Amino acid sequence: MGIVTPTNKEVTAFRGLHLYHAALSNCSMRVRMVLEEKKLPWENHHLDITKKEHITPEYFGINPNGVVPTLVHDGVVIIESDDIIDHIDQSFPEPPLRPEHPEDLEKMYWWMHSAVEIHVKGVKTFIYYHKMQGKMRQTEEQKQAYEKLQTNQELIKFHQHSSEGFTEEEAIAAEKTLDRFFVEADSILENHQWLVGDRFTLADITWVPLHFTLAGAGYDFNRYPAVQAWADRIRERECFKKGVLEWCPKF
């Protein structure tokens, strides 16, 4: 589980659920959806990542990667969206967002972990190339400030790359990575309502924000009608309306 010891000790005094998040972050969308599905009260700490509000010593003192989301639960700091939503579901089990059968539970975690594994090389690369290209250039001062705070080499590399711009070849490779998973999802959803078992689970919550943001960046979901129908069903849920659309009406 992504529990970290913060150097910013202010947050260790927090009680209840405190969420550091960004409106247009698909990882933040997952956490907001879980909180809303369970109707849990939570304290809002919104960071506008377009204004670099997350790139401060104070926030890096909470999340050492300087990314969103971060959950602080009764003073315990949890990073990484898959770990956060798993923690919430286990801490507040009603309504349950996990299947009962062990094999289905293993499948749920596979979908969750797969989304994390392709987040940078698949999701972020596709979105940045098709929607953010040319908009992420940094001044030398901004670059130095970020690299002074950041120690995660993968994120440093991505940050530099996003500022310079991605190539068409990289965007094509990212799309092929995404295609493999949506082909699999479409084959499952042709005969089932949800990705795993017969229940709306963390697997669905993990992947539907990717559908939302990728569609906004021009990914062609017409190739996957069952995935599109699944996403349309979830859009009608209150947790999606409150956790996604109220914060980010259009990506």
C-alpha positions as CSV (number, residue, x, y, z in Angstrom):
1,M,0.0,0.0,0.0
2,G,1.3,3.5,-0.9
3,I,1.6,4.8,2.7
4,V,4.4,7.4,3.0
5,T,5.9,9.3,5.9
6,P,5.5,13.0,5.1
7,T,8.1,15.6,5.8
8,N,5.4,18.2,5.9
9,K,4.2,17.2,9.4
10,E,1.2,19.5,9.3
11,V,-0.9,16.9,7.7
12,T,-0.3,14.3,10.4
13,A,-2.7,16.2,12.6
14,F,-5.6,16.0,10.0
15,R,-8.6,14.0,11.0
16,G,-11.1,12.5,8.7
17,L,-10.5,12.2,4.9
18,H,-8.5,14.9,3.2
19,L,-8.0,14.7,-0.6
20,Y,-5.4,16.6,-2.5
21,H,-6.5,16.4,-6.1
22,A,-6.9,18.1,-9.5
23,A,-10.1,18.6,-11.5
24,L,-8.8,17.1,-14.8
25,S,-6.6,14.4,-13.4
26,N,-8.0,10.9,-14.2
27,C,-6.3,9.5,-11.2
28,S,-8.1,12.1,-9.0
29,M,-11.3,11.2,-10.7
30,R,-11.0,7.6,-9.5
31,V,-10.7,8.7,-5.9
32,R,-13.6,11.2,-6.0
33,M,-15.8,8.6,-7.6
34,V,-15.1,6.1,-4.8
35,L,-15.7,8.8,-2.1
36,E,-19.0,9.8,-3.8
37,E,-20.1,6.2,-4.4
38,K,-19.7,5.6,-0.6
39,K,-21.2,9.0,0.2
40,L,-18.2,9.8,2.5
41,P,-17.5,13.3,3.7
42,W,-14.1,14.6,2.7
43,E,-12.1,17.7,2.9
44,N,-11.2,19.3,-0.4
45,H,-7.6,20.4,-1.2
46,H,-7.8,21.2,-4.9
47,L,-4.6,21.9,-6.8
48,D,-4.7,23.5,-10.2
49,I,-2.0,21.6,-12.0
50,T,-2.2,23.9,-15.0
51,K,-0.9,26.6,-12.7
52,K,1.7,24.3,-11.2
53,E,0.2,24.6,-7.8
54,H,1.4,21.1,-7.0
55,I,5.1,22.0,-7.6
56,T,5.9,23.4,-4.2
57,P,8.1,22.3,-1.3
58,E,4.9,22.1,0.9
59,Y,3.2,19.6,-1.4
60,F,6.3,17.6,-2.2
61,G,6.6,17.3,1.6
62,I,3.2,15.5,1.5
63,N,3.6,13.5,-1.7
64,P,7.3,12.9,-2.6
65,N,6.4,12.5,-6.3
66,G,4.6,15.8,-6.4
67,V,1.6,14.3,-8.2
68,V,-2.1,14.0,-7.5
69,P,-4.0,12.5,-5.8
70,T,-2.9,12.2,-2.2
71,L,-5.2,11.0,0.5
72,V,-4.7,11.9,4.2
73,H,-6.8,9.6,6.4
74,D,-6.6,10.5,10.1
75,G,-3.0,11.7,9.6
76,V,-1.9,8.8,7.5
77,V,-0.7,9.8,4.0
78,I,-1.5,7.5,1.1
79,I,-0.3,8.1,-2.5
80,E,-1.0,6.3,-5.8
81,S,-4.7,6.2,-6.9
82,D,-5.0,2.4,-6.9
83,D,-3.7,2.2,-3.4
84,I,-5.9,5.0,-2.3
85,I,-9.2,3.6,-3.6
86,D,-8.3,0.2,-2.3
87,H,-7.7,1.7,1.1
88,I,-11.0,3.5,1.1
89,D,-13.0,0.5,0.0
90,Q,-11.4,-1.7,2.8
91,S,-11.8,1.1,5.4
92,F,-15.4,1.8,4.5
93,P,-16.8,-1.4,3.1
94,E,-20.3,-0.3,2.4
95,P,-21.3,-0.4,-0.4
96,P,-18.7,-2.9,-1.4
97,L,-16.6,-2.1,-4.5
98,R,-14.9,-5.5,-4.8
99,P,-16.1,-8.9,-6.0
100,E,-16.6,-11.7,-3.4
101,H,-15.0,-14.6,-5.4
102,P,-11.2,-14.8,-5.0
103,E,-10.6,-15.3,-8.8
104,D,-12.7,-12.2,-9.6
105,L,-10.8,-10.2,-6.9
106,E,-7.5,-11.2,-8.6
107,K,-8.9,-10.0,-11.9
108,M,-10.0,-6.7,-10.3
109,Y,-6.5,-6.1,-9.1
110,W,-5.1,-7.0,-12.5
111,W,-7.2,-4.3,-14.2
112,M,-6.2,-1.8,-11.5
113,H,-2.5,-2.5,-11.6
114,S,-2.5,-2.6,-15.5
115,A,-3.9,1.0,-15.5
116,V,-1.0,2.1,-13.3
117,E,1.6,0.3,-15.5
118,I,0.5,2.0,-18.7
119,H,-0.3,5.4,-17.2
120,V,2.8,7.1,-18.4
121,K,3.8,5.3,-21.6
122,G,0.2,4.8,-22.7
123,V,-2.4,7.2,-21.3
124,K,-0.3,10.3,-20.6
125,T,1.7,10.0,-23.8
126,F,-1.4,9.8,-25.9
127,I,-3.2,12.6,-24.2
128,Y,-0.1,14.9,-24.1
129,Y,0.6,14.3,-27.8
130,H,-3.0,14.8,-29.0
131,K,-4.2,17.5,-26.6
132,M,-1.3,19.2,-24.8
133,Q,1.4,19.3,-27.4
134,G,3.1,22.7,-27.4
135,K,1.2,23.8,-24.2
136,M,3.6,22.4,-21.6
137,R,6.8,24.3,-22.4
138,Q,8.6,25.4,-19.3
139,T,10.8,28.3,-18.5
140,E,14.3,27.4,-17.3
141,E,13.3,28.6,-13.9
142,Q,10.3,26.3,-13.8
143,K,12.4,23.3,-15.0
144,Q,15.0,23.9,-12.3
145,A,12.4,24.3,-9.6
146,Y,10.7,21.0,-10.5
147,E,14.0,19.0,-10.9
148,K,15.2,20.3,-7.5
149,L,12.1,18.9,-5.8
150,Q,11.5,15.7,-7.9
151,T,13.5,12.5,-7.3
152,N,11.5,10.1,-9.4
153,Q,13.5,9.6,-12.5
154,E,10.6,8.4,-14.6
155,L,8.6,11.5,-13.8
156,I,11.6,13.8,-14.4
157,K,12.1,12.1,-17.8
158,F,8.4,12.5,-18.7
159,H,8.3,16.1,-17.5
160,Q,11.3,17.0,-19.7
161,H,9.7,15.1,-22.6
162,S,6.3,16.7,-22.3
163,S,7.9,20.1,-22.4
164,E,9.9,19.3,-25.6
165,G,7.0,17.4,-27.2
166,F,6.3,13.8,-28.2
167,T,6.9,12.3,-31.6
168,E,4.3,10.7,-33.8
169,E,6.0,7.4,-33.4
170,E,5.6,7.6,-29.6
171,A,2.0,8.5,-29.9
172,I,1.3,5.5,-32.2
173,A,3.1,3.2,-29.7
174,A,1.0,4.6,-26.9
175,E,-2.2,4.0,-28.9
176,K,-1.2,0.4,-29.6
177,T,-0.6,-0.1,-25.9
178,L,-4.1,1.3,-25.1
179,D,-5.7,-0.8,-27.9
180,R,-4.6,-4.1,-26.3
181,F,-6.5,-3.3,-23.2
182,F,-9.6,-2.0,-24.8
183,V,-9.8,-5.0,-27.1
184,E,-9.8,-7.1,-24.0
185,A,-12.3,-5.0,-22.2
186,D,-14.6,-4.9,-25.2
187,S,-14.6,-8.7,-25.4
188,I,-15.6,-9.0,-21.7
189,L,-18.2,-6.3,-21.9
190,E,-20.0,-7.8,-24.9
191,N,-21.4,-10.4,-22.5
192,H,-21.1,-8.7,-19.1
193,Q,-22.3,-5.4,-17.6
194,W,-19.0,-4.8,-15.7
195,L,-15.3,-5.6,-16.2
196,V,-15.2,-8.1,-13.4
197,G,-18.0,-10.4,-12.1
198,D,-21.5,-9.1,-11.7
199,R,-20.8,-6.0,-9.6
200,F,-19.6,-2.5,-10.2
201,T,-16.1,-2.6,-8.8
202,L,-12.8,-0.7,-8.4
203,A,-11.8,-2.1,-11.8
204,D,-14.6,-0.1,-13.5
205,I,-13.8,3.0,-11.4
206,T,-10.1,2.7,-12.3
207,W,-10.8,2.5,-16.1
208,V,-13.8,4.8,-16.7
209,P,-11.8,8.0,-16.1
210,L,-9.4,6.8,-18.7
211,H,-12.2,6.5,-21.2
212,F,-13.4,10.0,-20.3
213,T,-10.0,11.7,-20.7
214,L,-8.8,9.6,-23.7
215,A,-12.1,10.3,-25.5
216,G,-11.5,14.0,-24.9
217,A,-8.1,13.6,-26.5
218,G,-9.5,12.0,-29.6
219,Y,-9.1,8.3,-28.9
220,D,-11.5,6.4,-31.2
221,F,-13.9,4.4,-29.0
222,N,-16.2,3.7,-31.9
223,R,-14.1,0.6,-32.5
224,Y,-15.2,-0.7,-29.1
225,P,-19.0,-0.5,-28.9
226,A,-19.3,-2.6,-25.7
227,V,-16.8,-0.3,-23.9
228,Q,-18.7,2.7,-25.1
229,A,-22.0,1.3,-23.8
230,W,-20.3,0.5,-20.4
231,A,-19.0,4.0,-20.2
232,D,-22.4,5.4,-21.0
233,R,-23.9,3.3,-18.2
234,I,-21.4,4.6,-15.7
235,R,-22.0,8.2,-16.7
236,E,-25.5,7.9,-15.3
237,R,-24.3,7.0,-11.9
238,E,-24.3,9.7,-9.2
239,C,-20.6,9.0,-8.4
240,F,-19.6,9.8,-11.9
241,K,-21.7,13.0,-12.0
242,K,-20.3,14.2,-8.7
243,G,-16.8,12.8,-8.9
244,V,-16.0,13.6,-12.5
245,L,-18.5,15.9,-14.3
246,E,-18.9,18.4,-11.4
247,W,-15.2,19.0,-11.4
248,C,-14.4,18.5,-15.1
249,P,-17.6,18.8,-17.3
250,K,-15.5,18.4,-20.4
251,F,-12.0,17.2,-20.9
